[in-house]
């Protein structure tokens, strides 16, 4: 696996995050008839919350991002994007495992939504996420915290 690290995001990361989002989501959004080159980036800019976001780096360079936004009944896993050149080498799994371990320690439920037909859904299912609801575009999933080891 390629070595990686994670650091807190800042407002200066918004454009890099918007760009990786546009690249990663393009095929799924086109398949769903919803790709708009400007809108895919603007939606990220409009909702970017650096205080809940981490940047993933490999070799000291931007490689992706992930956000974990606290909400009343759960934390929302959002904006989990990894540069396509890094897909399939274990970084996404390692990042997700690390975030979920923290949520398990805090007994926090995690929710997310993924585009229908996205291969990312399999990653989430392997990590304990289950279907909650779906609509023509999005699949909403939930993961209960794992019980403490030995408890």
GROMACS elastic network, one bead per residue, 0.5 to 0.9 nm:
[ bonds ]
;  ai    aj funct       b0    kb
    1     4     6  0.87987   500
    1    89     6  0.54621   500
    1    90     6  0.58692   500
    1    91     6  0.69543   500
    2    58     6  0.72512   500
    2    59     6  0.88066   500
    2    86     6  0.82383   500
    2    89     6  0.69262   500
    2    90     6  0.78668   500
    2    91     6  0.71262   500
    3    57     6  0.86570   500
    3    58     6  0.61123   500
    3    59     6  0.73899   500
    3    91     6  0.80485   500
    4    56     6  0.68294   500
    4    57     6  0.55359   500
    4    59     6  0.71846   500
    4    60     6  0.83742   500
    4    63     6  0.86818   500
    4    91     6  0.71524   500
    5    55     6  0.83420   500
    5    56     6  0.58751   500
    5    57     6  0.53729   500
    5    58     6  0.66142   500
    5    59     6  0.87878   500
    5    60     6  0.83254   500
    5    95     6  0.89219   500
    6    54     6  0.62165   500
    6    55     6  0.55827   500
    6    57     6  0.61611   500
    6    58     6  0.89676   500
    6    65     6  0.84202   500
    6    95     6  0.82058   500
    7    53     6  0.87341   500
    7    54     6  0.54045   500
    7    55     6  0.53674   500
    7    56     6  0.67146   500
    7    57     6  0.78977   500
    8    50     6  0.74665   500
    8    51     6  0.75040   500
    8    52     6  0.80909   500
    8    53     6  0.62928   500
    8    55     6  0.61474   500
    9    12     6  0.79253   500
    9    13     6  0.62651   500
    9    14     6  0.85040   500
    9    49     6  0.86625   500
    9    50     6  0.50574   500
    9    51     6  0.69718   500
    9    52     6  0.79306   500
    9    53     6  0.54084   500
    9    55     6  0.54492   500
    9    65     6  0.83493   500
   10    13     6  0.55804   500
   10    14     6  0.76144   500
   10    49     6  0.85989   500
   10    50     6  0.51261   500
   10    51     6  0.74086   500
   10    53     6  0.81523   500
   10    54     6  0.85390   500
   10    55     6  0.88054   500
   11    14     6  0.56827   500
   11    15     6  0.88142   500
   11    48     6  0.81263   500
   11    49     6  0.80330   500
   11    50     6  0.59438   500
   11    51     6  0.89403   500
   12    15     6  0.72881   500
   12    16     6  0.84087   500
   12    50     6  0.89847   500
   13    16     6  0.54899   500
   13    17     6  0.61641   500
   13    18     6  0.86248   500
   13    50     6  0.80541   500
   13    55     6  0.79417   500
   13    62     6  0.89822   500
   14    17     6  0.51541   500
   14    18     6  0.60345   500
   14    19     6  0.86129   500
   14    44     6  0.78452   500
   14    45     6  0.63330   500
   14    48     6  0.67317   500
   14    49     6  0.89234   500
   14    50     6  0.80464   500
   15    19     6  0.61023   500
   15    20     6  0.86804   500
   15    41     6  0.82156   500
   15    44     6  0.88759   500
   15    45     6  0.75251   500
   16    19     6  0.51336   500
   16    20     6  0.62730   500
   16    21     6  0.85491   500
   16    62     6  0.76331   500
   16    64     6  0.83382   500
   17    20     6  0.52967   500
   17    21     6  0.60890   500
   17    22     6  0.86509   500
   17    41     6  0.86294   500
   17    44     6  0.77158   500
   17    45     6  0.85980   500
   17    48     6  0.87929   500
   17    55     6  0.83830   500
   17    62     6  0.89208   500
   17    64     6  0.69568   500
   17    65     6  0.67012   500
   17    79     6  0.82578   500
   17    81     6  0.80575   500
   18    21     6  0.51380   500
   18    22     6  0.62772   500
   18    23     6  0.88452   500
   18    40     6  0.76716   500
   18    42     6  0.74957   500
   18    43     6  0.83619   500
   18    44     6  0.56250   500
   18    45     6  0.65914   500
   18    48     6  0.88897   500
   19    22     6  0.51431   500
   19    23     6  0.63644   500
   19    24     6  0.86734   500
   19    40     6  0.88565   500
   19    41     6  0.65861   500
   20    23     6  0.51321   500
   20    24     6  0.59977   500
   20    25     6  0.84182   500
   20    63     6  0.83536   500
   20    64     6  0.67554   500
   20    65     6  0.85501   500
   20    81     6  0.65790   500
   20    82     6  0.71385   500
   20    83     6  0.62704   500
   20    84     6  0.86796   500
   21    24     6  0.52413   500
   21    25     6  0.58941   500
   21    26     6  0.81586   500
   21    40     6  0.74210   500
   21    41     6  0.71268   500
   21    44     6  0.77932   500
   21    64     6  0.86894   500
   21    79     6  0.74204   500
   21    80     6  0.84654   500
   21    81     6  0.61497   500
   21    82     6  0.84426   500
   21    83     6  0.88317   500
   22    25     6  0.55016   500
   22    26     6  0.58056   500
   22    35     6  0.89562   500
   22    37     6  0.72461   500
   22    38     6  0.89200   500
   22    40     6  0.57139   500
   22    41     6  0.60445   500
   23    26     6  0.54737   500
   23    27     6  0.81896   500
   23    83     6  0.79483   500
   23    84     6  0.79824   500
   24    27     6  0.73777   500
   24    28     6  0.83370   500
   24    81     6  0.66395   500
   24    82     6  0.74167   500
   24    83     6  0.70722   500
   24    84     6  0.67140   500
   25    28     6  0.55394   500
   25    29     6  0.59475   500
   25    30     6  0.84413   500
   25    35     6  0.83922   500
   25    40     6  0.82635   500
   25    81     6  0.86375   500
   25   115     6  0.86231   500
   25   118     6  0.88800   500
   26    29     6  0.51982   500
   26    30     6  0.59352   500
   26    31     6  0.84774   500
   26    35     6  0.63737   500
   26    36     6  0.87382   500
   26    37     6  0.84822   500
   26    40     6  0.84951   500
   27    30     6  0.51599   500
   27    31     6  0.61055   500
   27    32     6  0.86427   500
   27    35     6  0.82971   500
   28    31     6  0.50776   500
   28    32     6  0.62584   500
   28    33     6  0.86219   500
   28    34     6  0.85559   500
   28    35     6  0.82594   500
   28   115     6  0.69352   500
   28   116     6  0.78969   500
   28   117     6  0.72479   500
   28   118     6  0.62929   500
   29    32     6  0.50227   500
   29    33     6  0.60634   500
   29    36     6  0.83269   500
   29   115     6  0.78707   500
   29   137     6  0.89197   500
   30    34     6  0.57749   500
   30    36     6  0.85220   500
   31    34     6  0.76768   500
   31    35     6  0.83365   500
   31   117     6  0.88227   500
   32    35     6  0.77723   500
   32   115     6  0.86378   500
   32   116     6  0.81274   500
   32   117     6  0.89329   500
   32   136     6  0.86898   500
   32   137     6  0.70123   500
   34   137     6  0.89418   500
   35    38     6  0.89482   500
   35    39     6  0.79927   500
   35    40     6  0.70639   500
   36    39     6  0.52794   500
   36    40     6  0.59439   500
   36    41     6  0.87415   500
   37    40     6  0.57276   500
   37    41     6  0.70006   500
   38    41     6  0.56207   500
   38    42     6  0.61801   500
   38    43     6  0.87307   500
   39    43     6  0.58897   500
   39    44     6  0.85697   500
   40    43     6  0.56537   500
   40    44     6  0.69168   500
   41    44     6  0.54019   500
   41    45     6  0.64423   500
   41    46     6  0.88102   500
   42    46     6  0.60055   500
   42    47     6  0.86020   500
   43    46     6  0.51806   500
   43    47     6  0.63638   500
   43    48     6  0.84428   500
   44    47     6  0.53202   500
   44    48     6  0.56428   500
   44    79     6  0.82886   500
   45    48     6  0.52494   500
   45    49     6  0.89282   500
   46    49     6  0.89919   500
   48    51     6  0.89836   500
   48    52     6  0.88731   500
   48    53     6  0.82519   500
   49    52     6  0.57585   500
   49    53     6  0.64565   500
   49    67     6  0.81755   500
   49    69     6  0.84498   500
   50    54     6  0.74525   500
   50    67     6  0.82457   500
   51    54     6  0.83533   500
   51    67     6  0.88038   500
   51    69     6  0.88385   500
   52    66     6  0.85581   500
   52    67     6  0.54084   500
   52    68     6  0.55922   500
   52    69     6  0.55610   500
   52    70     6  0.80748   500
   53    65     6  0.70176   500
   53    66     6  0.57101   500
   53    68     6  0.65303   500
   53    69     6  0.80201   500
   53    78     6  0.86525   500
   53    79     6  0.82634   500
   54    64     6  0.86624   500
   54    65     6  0.55866   500
   54    66     6  0.54718   500
   54    67     6  0.61376   500
   54    68     6  0.85914   500
   55    62     6  0.69561   500
   55    63     6  0.75498   500
   55    64     6  0.59383   500
   55    66     6  0.66756   500
   55    67     6  0.87988   500
   56    61     6  0.84192   500
   56    62     6  0.62733   500
   56    63     6  0.54080   500
   56    65     6  0.51967   500
   56    66     6  0.76397   500
   56    82     6  0.78937   500
   56    95     6  0.83501   500
   57    60     6  0.56242   500
   57    61     6  0.51665   500
   57    64     6  0.68363   500
   57    65     6  0.84986   500
   58    61     6  0.54713   500
   58    62     6  0.67403   500
   58    63     6  0.60196   500
   59    62     6  0.85041   500
   59    63     6  0.89853   500
   60    63     6  0.89153   500
   62    65     6  0.83706   500
   62    83     6  0.86944   500
   63    81     6  0.84783   500
   63    82     6  0.59133   500
   63    83     6  0.54940   500
   63    86     6  0.78069   500
   64    80     6  0.74437   500
   64    81     6  0.52323   500
   64    83     6  0.58020   500
   65    79     6  0.65903   500
   65    80     6  0.55652   500
   65    81     6  0.54570   500
   65    82     6  0.65832   500
   66    77     6  0.73537   500
   66    78     6  0.62269   500
   66    79     6  0.51297   500
   66    81     6  0.65125   500
   66    82     6  0.86535   500
   66    95     6  0.84865   500
   66    96     6  0.87743   500
   67    76     6  0.78147   500
   67    77     6  0.57729   500
   67    79     6  0.56731   500
   67    80     6  0.66217   500
   68    75     6  0.60781   500
   68    76     6  0.54492   500
   68    78     6  0.61282   500
   68    79     6  0.85839   500
   68    99     6  0.82285   500
   68   110     6  0.86320   500
   69    74     6  0.86414   500
   69    75     6  0.53496   500
   69    77     6  0.65540   500
   69    78     6  0.73040   500
   70    73     6  0.84216   500
   70    74     6  0.64795   500
   70    76     6  0.63597   500
   71    74     6  0.53662   500
   71    75     6  0.54263   500
   71    76     6  0.70236   500
   72    75     6  0.79434   500
   73   108     6  0.85635   500
   73   109     6  0.73371   500
   73   110     6  0.88544   500
   74   108     6  0.62023   500
   74   110     6  0.53290   500
   74   111     6  0.64480   500
   74   142     6  0.89231   500
   75   103     6  0.83545   500
   75   108     6  0.69015   500
   75   109     6  0.63077   500
   75   111     6  0.61805   500
   75   112     6  0.85062   500
   76   109     6  0.86832   500
   76   110     6  0.57170   500
   76   112     6  0.54560   500
   76   113     6  0.85757   500
   77    80     6  0.73240   500
   77   110     6  0.66698   500
   77   111     6  0.61411   500
   77   112     6  0.51568   500
   77   113     6  0.80904   500
   78    81     6  0.88760   500
   78   111     6  0.88679   500
   78   112     6  0.65111   500
   78   113     6  0.78111   500
   80    92     6  0.84360   500
   80    96     6  0.89023   500
   81    84     6  0.87322   500
   81    92     6  0.84420   500
   82    85     6  0.82705   500
   82    86     6  0.66432   500
   82    87     6  0.68231   500
   82    91     6  0.83706   500
   82    92     6  0.70532   500
   83    86     6  0.56117   500
   83    87     6  0.69386   500
   84    87     6  0.51849   500
   84    88     6  0.87922   500
   85    88     6  0.86479   500
   86    89     6  0.61257   500
   86    90     6  0.83865   500
   86    91     6  0.74129   500
   86    92     6  0.85948   500
   87    90     6  0.75648   500
   87    91     6  0.76624   500
   87    92     6  0.74605   500
   88    91     6  0.77457   500
   88    92     6  0.79985   500
   88    93     6  0.89607   500
   89    92     6  0.78980   500
   89    93     6  0.86580   500
   90    93     6  0.52093   500
   90    94     6  0.61035   500
   90    95     6  0.86301   500
   91    94     6  0.50917   500
   91    95     6  0.60924   500
   91    96     6  0.85011   500
   92    95     6  0.51834   500
   92    96     6  0.60444   500
   92    97     6  0.84506   500
   92   123     6  0.86015   500
   93    96     6  0.51746   500
   93    97     6  0.59764   500
   93    98     6  0.85569   500
   93   123     6  0.74027   500
   93   127     6  0.86607   500
   94    97     6  0.51029   500
   94    98     6  0.61788   500
   94    99     6  0.87688   500
   95    98     6  0.51982   500
   95    99     6  0.63794   500
   95   100     6  0.86881   500
   96    99     6  0.52267   500
   96   100     6  0.60706   500
   96   101     6  0.84942   500
   96   124     6  0.86541   500
   96   127     6  0.81867   500
   97   100     6  0.52035   500
   97   101     6  0.60428   500
   97   102     6  0.87473   500
   97   127     6  0.76515   500
   98   101     6  0.52434   500
   98   102     6  0.65973   500
   98   103     6  0.89407   500
   99   102     6  0.53031   500
   99   103     6  0.64566   500
   99   104     6  0.87719   500
  100   104     6  0.60229   500
  100   105     6  0.85747   500
  100   108     6  0.88827   500
  100   110     6  0.80989   500
  100   127     6  0.84743   500
  100   145     6  0.80217   500
  100   146     6  0.89185   500
  101   104     6  0.50065   500
  101   105     6  0.62554   500
  101   106     6  0.87079   500
  101   145     6  0.86931   500
  101   146     6  0.84710   500
  102   105     6  0.51518   500
  102   106     6  0.63991   500
  102   107     6  0.85854   500
  102   108     6  0.85377   500
  103   106     6  0.50715   500
  103   107     6  0.59074   500
  103   109     6  0.72023   500
  103   110     6  0.75175   500
  103   145     6  0.66869   500
  103   146     6  0.87723   500
  104   108     6  0.60541   500
  104   109     6  0.80844   500
  104   144     6  0.83037   500
  104   146     6  0.55082   500
  104   147     6  0.72290   500
  104   148     6  0.75380   500
  105   108     6  0.77767   500
  105   145     6  0.80835   500
  105   146     6  0.84464   500
  105   147     6  0.86789   500
  105   148     6  0.73419   500
  106   145     6  0.82717   500
  107   144     6  0.81020   500
  107   145     6  0.53285   500
  107   146     6  0.76354   500
  107   147     6  0.80192   500
  107   148     6  0.88637   500
  108   143     6  0.89124   500
  108   144     6  0.72349   500
  108   145     6  0.57528   500
  109   142     6  0.72114   500
  109   143     6  0.58229   500
  109   145     6  0.55749   500
  110   129     6  0.83347   500
  110   141     6  0.84481   500
  110   142     6  0.57584   500
  110   143     6  0.51941   500
  110   144     6  0.66643   500
  110   145     6  0.76562   500
  111   129     6  0.80761   500
  111   140     6  0.73174   500
  111   141     6  0.56783   500
  111   143     6  0.63425   500
  111   144     6  0.88608   500
  112   129     6  0.87072   500
  112   139     6  0.83162   500
  112   140     6  0.58318   500
  112   141     6  0.54141   500
  112   142     6  0.65441   500
  112   143     6  0.88225   500
  113   134     6  0.88098   500
  113   138     6  0.61521   500
  113   139     6  0.53525   500
  113   141     6  0.59947   500
  113   142     6  0.87636   500
  114   117     6  0.84975   500
  114   118     6  0.68120   500
  114   120     6  0.72939   500
  114   121     6  0.65726   500
  114   137     6  0.85781   500
  114   138     6  0.56658   500
  114   139     6  0.52735   500
  114   140     6  0.66021   500
  114   141     6  0.79597   500
  115   118     6  0.55131   500
  115   120     6  0.85990   500
  115   121     6  0.82532   500
  115   137     6  0.58211   500
  115   139     6  0.60095   500
  115   140     6  0.88205   500
  116   119     6  0.89338   500
  116   121     6  0.83370   500
  116   134     6  0.81571   500
  116   135     6  0.83359   500
  116   136     6  0.73423   500
  116   137     6  0.55465   500
  116   138     6  0.53070   500
  116   139     6  0.57508   500
  117   120     6  0.85712   500
  117   121     6  0.77499   500
  117   137     6  0.89641   500
  117   139     6  0.88573   500
  118   121     6  0.58965   500
  118   122     6  0.82826   500
  119   122     6  0.58678   500
  119   123     6  0.74913   500
  120   123     6  0.52153   500
  120   124     6  0.65640   500
  120   125     6  0.88146   500
  121   124     6  0.51572   500
  121   125     6  0.61801   500
  121   126     6  0.86779   500
  121   129     6  0.87407   500
  121   139     6  0.85034   500
  121   141     6  0.89435   500
  122   125     6  0.50424   500
  122   126     6  0.61734   500
  122   127     6  0.87191   500
  123   126     6  0.52442   500
  123   127     6  0.65910   500
  123   129     6  0.89125   500
  124   127     6  0.51307   500
  124   128     6  0.66248   500
  124   129     6  0.54113   500
  124   130     6  0.81469   500
  124   141     6  0.83830   500
  124   143     6  0.89909   500
  125   128     6  0.52683   500
  125   130     6  0.62722   500
  125   131     6  0.86269   500
  125   141     6  0.87581   500
  126   129     6  0.73209   500
  127   143     6  0.82757   500
  128   142     6  0.82666   500
  128   143     6  0.57787   500
  128   144     6  0.78109   500
  128   145     6  0.89682   500
  128   146     6  0.87445   500
  129   141     6  0.57960   500
  129   142     6  0.51711   500
  129   144     6  0.78195   500
  130   140     6  0.84937   500
  130   141     6  0.52409   500
  130   142     6  0.54475   500
  130   143     6  0.63266   500
  131   134     6  0.77506   500
  131   139     6  0.71331   500
  131   140     6  0.61629   500
  131   142     6  0.66003   500
  132   139     6  0.77633   500
  132   140     6  0.54637   500
  132   142     6  0.61834   500
  133   138     6  0.85525   500
  133   139     6  0.62202   500
  133   140     6  0.51987   500
  133   141     6  0.70573   500
  134   137     6  0.76120   500
  134   138     6  0.56411   500
  134   140     6  0.56980   500
  134   141     6  0.85925   500
  135   138     6  0.54321   500
  135   139     6  0.65417   500
  135   140     6  0.85161   500
  136   139     6  0.83729   500
  143   146     6  0.86237   500
  145   148     6  0.88577   500
  146   149     6  0.84676   500
  147   150     6  0.84534   500
  147   151     6  0.66814   500
  148   151     6  0.51114   500
